[in-house]
Amino acid sequence: MISVPSLALASLSLPLLDDLVLLLLGAMLVALVTRRLRIPYTVGLVVAGAAIGFLRHQGALPSGAGHFELTEELILLILLPPLLFDGAMNTPFSKLKENGTLIATMALLGTLGCILLTTAAIRSLTSWDWDLSLLLGAIVSPTDPVSVLAIFREQGVEKRLSTIVEGESLFNDGLVVVLYLILMRGLEQGWQDITVGEGILTFIHMIGVGALVGLSLGSLVNWLIERIDEHLIEVLFSILLAYGSYMLAERFEASGVIAVVFAGLMVGNVGRKTALSATAILSLGLTWEVIAFIANSIAFIALGFAVDPVLVVDNFLLVLLVWLAATAARALMTYAICGTDQAVRGAFPRSWLHIIHWGGLKGTVPVALALGVAGSTALVEVAPRIQAIVAGVVMLSMLIQGTSLKWLLRKLKIVRPLVARRRWERHQARSIAVETAIEELADAVSSTEIDPQRIQSLRDRLLSIRETIREDLKQVLEDHPEFAAEQVRDVVVRLLHRQRAAVEDAYREGILSDEALQDVQAEIDQLLLEEFPDPVPGGRDDRVSS
């Protein structure tokens, strides 16, 4: 008889799978804890990554052959494309056009200025060669809007400010990755065969051809999905586009990062309007939200697999000085470029300048690029120190800037404390509590022998409290009628989701045909995209026919 290995023995031969499962489990726990503590998710990931790094380098966690290890391909090909594609797909053309000059100037001149100023500071602090100092200056310069935008959404910050921060980050990421690849090539192959003119032409070629690849493939995918009415296939096309545009651009020795950005812009703007169905739009949003969550989690926590926190502590003074230099360089470029735009056009309040500057957190892209340094044969000796410095800079940025941004928004009165909303939510919570108490009291009467007069006294007291709460809620709604619209919309959305589940149950039981299921699902999904949807699909048609 053939012996079949047990699942326990099989799992022992797959340490890499064990590592990935534990990594994702850790990311989930971090998400739950940070949500409960109301702190940015990426801040929690940085702390978790540091803890993992300490345990692994102390021998408490397994490492070596067969276990999770970082490679340049994993970082640049697996992690970066989905992060950039998701950001580009959710950036509207209209907002980019409205702030296009400012975003382009900050992404190009602002980023280059930050890199040069930071490089000069690193050169004076370390006495490294200019090319190595420039590499580190480039790595710590790009910004990451993930945590910032989450805070913006929570605080109700104006959409235009969010677009400026997100748009700049989207394009400075691509610019920095192109410069990073050129620098890595020069450090490995030598600079003797690379002139300034050739470097500039290479830079233009990588960006221009990368953009052309992204636009072409994005247009092709939009044309294909316009002819395919199947949301699962449409979502799969978007995943293939994110990775395919990167790989094709790299085949032409162009920037895969730039290709991904432009491909994402095409799907998120043109495709959303002309090709994608309502169901596909919802599925696309949910799918890419999960993919970006996983990629972000792996990138931050994986930093702990490669960087020894002890090395970060040993270089802490240099870490602090590099973070200060990068922050000061960004301040200079922000106030010069955005300040000039604000003074000339007056298109936004001057207080926004402080948020654009302080909101330039360091995040996923610096982490990914720093981890990629380990793959260079020319940087074997200095790679661990570069990674430690970048890890420390990202940690300081997240812990200092990330945790203080919400306070700064309120201090500058860009958003005020949401007193009315808290009052509304507090009364709603009390209303739920009182209703539960009234129901529980009725159960208590039927199950225990209690003096009826005392029960009635308690009931009268609860009813009086409920009436007071209702009056308070009514007053809040009179002062803030927008809460009533939000409340109704929340109820309608819950009703639509319940209806969608009921229709799917009916299909599984054989009551509905596949065609009927798809038709009603599409109608419900279309309603879910509307700001003020009807509570049932087909409601408008019924009114018109009547």
N, C-alpha and C positions, 0 to 999 in steps of 0.2 A: 504494500500500500504506500502511495506517495505521501510523504509528510508535508503538511502545510504549515508554514511558520505562523506563529501567533502575531496578533496585532502589536503586542508589546515589543516583540523582537523586531518587527518591521519598523516600528517607530525609532528604535535605537539606531537603525541604519540611515535615518534621515535627520541628522542634527540640524541641517539647514532649515528644514520645514519646522522643526521645533523652535528654532530661533525666530523665524518669521511670525509664527503663531504667538509666541511670547511678546514679540515686538508690537504686534497689532493689539494684543490684550493690554499691554502697557499704555498704548496710545488711547485706547478706549477709557481706561481708568483715569488718565490725565484729563480727557475731555469731561468726564463726569465730575471730577474734583474741581477743575477750573470753573465749570458752569455753576457749581454750588458756591464757590468762593467769589464768583463774579470777577475773575481776573482773566486777561487775554489767554487764549488757549496756547499760543506759541510761547508765552512765558513759562507755562507749565511744562511744555515740551523741552525747553532749554534746561530747566531744572532736572527733569527726568533723564535727559541725555547725559548731564554731568554725573548724576548718580550712577547710571549704567556704566559710564566710562570709568569711574572710580572702582566699582565692583569688579569690572572685567580686568582692569590693569592690576588689581590686587589679587587676581586669581580666583575670585569668588564665583565668576561666571566663566563658562567654557569658551575657548577660542581655538583657532588653529584650523587645520585641514578639515574640510567638510562642514565647518560652521560658517555663519554669515560673515562675509568679508566684503569690503567696499572695493569696487573697481571703477576706473574712469568711465567704462561703458555703462555701468549701472547708474552713475550719477548723471552723465550728460545725455544718455539716450533714454533711460527709463524714467528718471525723476523730473528733469527739466521740461520736456515737451508737454506733459499734461498740466503742469503748473502754469506755464505760459499760455497754453491753449485756452484753459479755463478763464484766465484773466482777460485775454483778448476777446473771447466769445461774449463776455458780459460787459464789454465796453461799447457803448452806443456811438455810432458815427456822428450823430447830431451833436452830442456833447463834446466829442473830440474836435469837431469843426468849430464849435463855438469858442473853444479855448485852445485851438490848434497852434497858434503862434507861440503862446506862453508854454504849452506842453513841449513843443518841439525845441524851443530855445533852452528850456530847463533840461530836457533829456539829452541834448547834444552839448551845448556850451556849458551848461551847469554841471553836467556829469564830467566832462573833460576837465573843467576847472577844479572840481573836487579831487579828481584823480591826481592832477599835477601838484596841487597844494599839499595833499596828503603824502604824495610821493616825496616831496621836498622835506617834509617833516620826518618821514621814516628814514630817509637818507642821512639826515643830521643826527638821528637818534641811534642808528645801528651801524653806520659806515658801510652798509651793503653797497654793491654796485648799483648803478642807476637802473639797469634792466630788472634786477631782482626787487628793488624798491618800488619800481613802477608796477610790477606784478602784484605785490601786496597792496599797493595803493588802489589798483583797479579792483581787486577782489573785495575790499571793504567799502567800495563806493556805491554799489547799487542799493536801492531801497526796496523794502517789502511791505506792500500795503495790506496784507492779510489781517493782521491784528488791528491796524488803524481803521480799516473800513468796517470791521466788526464793531468797534467803539463808535464810529460815526453813525452806523445804523441804530445802535442802541440809544444814542443820544439825540437822534433826529436831526443830524447835521444836514445843511442844505446840499442837494445833489451836486451842485456845481463844484463845491469844494472837494467832494469825494472824487469827482471826475478828474480834477487837476492832479490830485495825489496819485490816483490809480493810473491815469494816462502817462504821467511822467515815469512811474515805476515800470510800466509795461515796456516803454521804449528804451529806458536806460539799462534795463536788463539785457536787451538784445545788443545794445552798443557795447556794454562791458564784456559780454561773452565773446563777441567778435575780437575785441582788443586782447582779451585773455588768451584766445587761441593763437593769435599772431605772436604774442609774447612767449608763450610756451614753445612755439615752433622755433623762434629765434634763440631761446635759451638752450634748446636741445640740439639744433643744427648749426648754431653759430650765426653771428650777425655780419660776417665778412661778405657774404653773398647777397645781403639784403640792403638796398639803398633806401633813402627816405622816400624817393619817388615810387619805388617798387612797393614799399610798405603802404603808401597812400593808395596806390592802384589796387593792391590786394584788399585793403579795407573797403574801397568802393565796390570792387567785384563781389566780395562776400555779402555786403548789404544789398546791392542792386539785384544780383542774381537770386539771392535768398528771398527777397520781396517778390520777384517775378514768379518764382516757384510757388510760393504761398498763395499768391493771387490766382495763378493758373489752376492749381489743384483745388483751391477753394471754389472757384467758378465751376470746375468740372463736377465736383461733388454736389454742389447746389443743383446743377442741371440734372444729375442722376436722381437725387432724392425727390426732385419735383415730379418725377415719373414713377416713383415707387411709393405707394400708399401703405407702408408698413413701418410702424414707428421703431420696432426693434432693429430692422435693417438700417434705418436712418441713424439711429444711435451708434450702431456698429460702424457705419461709414464715417462718423465724426471721429471715432477712436482711430480708425485706419488713417484718416487724414492727418491727425495730430502727429502720429509716428511716421507715416509715409512721407509727409512734406519735409520732415527733418532729415530722413534718410536720403531722399532724392536730392535735396540741396547739398548735403555732404558729398554725394557722388559727383556733383559739379564743382566741388571745392568751394562751396559758398556757405553762408551761415544757415545752419538748420534752425537755429533759434529765431532768426528773423523770418524764415519761411513759416514756422509754426505760428508766430504772432499774426502775420497777414492772413494765413489760412483761418485762424480763429476769428479774426475780424470779419472775414467774408461770410462764414457760417453764422456768426452771431448777429449780423446785421442784414445782409442781403438774403441769406437763406431763411432766417427767421420770418422775413416778410413775404417772400415769394415761393419758398419751397416746402417749408416744414409745416406739418399739420399741428393742431393744438395739442394732440396727444404726444406727438414727437417733441414739441417744445418742452412740455412738462417732464417727459422721460429724459430728455437731454439734460435739463437742469439738474434733476436728481442724480443722474448717473455721474455727471462731471463733478458735482458737489462731493460725492463719495470718493471719486478718483483723486481729486485734489486733496481731500482730507487724508487719504492714505499716503499720497506722495509727500505731503508736508510732514506727516508724522514720521515716515521713514527717514526723510532728510534730516530732521532735527534730532531724533533719537539716535540715528546712525552716527551722528557726530561723536557720541559717547563710545562707539565701537573703535573709532580711529584715534581719538585724542585722549591723552592721559591728563586728567584734571590736575595732577601734581605738576605737570609741565606748564599748565596755565598759571598755576599759583607761582611757580618759579619765575615766570615772565610777566607777573602781574603789573609791575611798574611800566613796562613797555606796552602792555595791553591797554592800560589806562591812558598813556600818552597818545597812542595811536587812535583810540576812541575819541579823545579830546581833539586831536588834530582833524580827524574826519568830520566831527561835529562842527568844529569851527569853520572848516572849509565849506561845508554845506550851508552854514549860516551866511557866510560871505557871499556865496553864489545866489542863495535864495533872496537875500535882501537886495542884492544888486539887480538881479533879473526880474524877479516878481515885484520888487519895490518900484522899479522903473515902470513896469507895466501898470501897476496900480496908480502911480502918480500921473501917468499919461492918459489912461483910459478911465480910471476910477470905476472899473468893472466889478470890484469886490472890496469889502471893508479891509482896512489896513491890518486889523487884528488877525486876518487870515494868514498873513506872512509868518507869524509865529507858529501857527499850526502846520503850515507847509514845511517849515524848517524842522520843528521838533517831531513831526510825524514821519520823518525820513528814517524809519527803523531799519536795522540790518537784519536780514532774515534768511530765507531759503537759498537764494542764489549765491550769496557769499559762502554759505555752508557747503553747497554743492561744488563750487569752484575750488574751495580750500581742500576738500576731500580728493578732488581730481589731481591735485599737485603731487600726490603720492605716486601716481603712475609715471612720472617723469624720471628718466634715468639720470638727468643732469641735476636734479634737485633732491637726490636721495638723502643727503646729509641735512639739508635745511628744511625739508618738507615737514617734519614733525613740529618744528618751531613755528613755521608759517601757519600750520593748522591750529596750533595752540593759541597763537595771537588772534587769528580770525574767530576761533571759538570764544575767546574771552571778550572780544569786541562785540560779537553778537549777543552774548550774555549780558554785558553791561547795557547795550542798547535796549534789549527787551526789558530788563529789570528796572532801568531808570526811566527811559523814555516811554516804554510801553505802559508802565504802571502810573505814570504821572500825566499822561495825555488827557485823560478824562477830567482830572482836576484843572488842567490848563484851559480846556474848553469852557468850563464853568467860570473860571476866574476871568477870562476874557469876555464872558457873557455872549459867546457864540451860541451856546445853549445854556439855558437856565435850569436849575433843579426842577425836576418834573413833579412839583408839589401837587398840582391838580390830578395828574395821573395816579400818583401814589394814594391820594385821597379816594379816588374812584376805585382803585383796586382794593384798598383797605375796606371800604364799605361793601364791596362785592364779597370779600372773604367773610366779613361779619354776617352778611346775608346768608351765605352758604352754611355757616356755623349755626345760625338761629334755626334755619329750616331743618337742619339735621337734628337739632335739639327737640324741636316740636314733634318730628317723626318718632324719635327715640322715646319721648314721653308717652306717646300713644301706645308703643309696644310695652312700656313699663306698666301701664295701667292694666293691660290684659294679662300680664304674667305675675303680678305681685298684688298683695293686699295692702293698699295704701288708703289713707283717709281721703275720700273724694274731694273734700273742701281744700285740702292741701294741694291735691293735683290740679284743681281748678285755679287755685291761686298761682301756681307755677305756670300754668298755661296762659293765664291772663298776663302775667309778667312777660313771658316770651312773645306773646302777640303784640304787646305794647312796644317791646324792643324792636320787633320786626317792622312795625309801622314807622318808628322813628328812623330806622335805617332806610326804609323806602323813601321817606321824605328827604333825607339827606342825599340819596342817589338822584332823586328828582331835581334837587337844587344844583347838584354838580352838572347834570345834563343841561339844565337851563343856562349855566355859566359856560359850559363847554359842549355845545351840540355835536361837535365832531366825534365825541365818544359814543353817542347814540348810533351814528353811522357805522363806526368800527364794530360796535356790539352786534348790530344786525348783520354786518358782513361776516363776522366770525360764525354766527349761528348758521347763515346760509351756506358757508363753506363746509361746515360740519355736516349739514344736511346733504350737500352734493357728494361728499366723500362716502357717506352712509348709503346714498342711492347707488353710487358706483359699485360698492361692495355687494349690495343686494342684487344688482343686475348680473354681476359675475357669478354669484351663488346660483341664480336662476339658470344661467348658461351651463354651469357644471351639473345641475340636476336634470338637464335636457329640456327645460321649458322653453329656452330661447335658442334660435339658430345663431350660427357664427356671424352672419351678416347683421342680424338685429343687434347683437352684442356690440359689434364694432361701431355701428351707427350711433347707438345711444352713448357709448363710451366717448366717441368724438364730440357729441353734443355737450356732454358733461364737462369734458376737458376744456372745451371752448369757453364755457361759462366760468370755469375756475380761473381763466386768464383775465376775465373782465374785472374792472374795479368794483362795480356794483352789480353782481350777477343776479339773474332770476333764480328762484329757489328750486325750479324743476326744469329739465330740458324740454324744449318745444313750447315753452310758455308764451313766447312772443308770437310764434306761428298760430297758436290757439286763439290769441286775442285778435290777430289779423283776420283769421277765417271766420270768427264770430261777428 
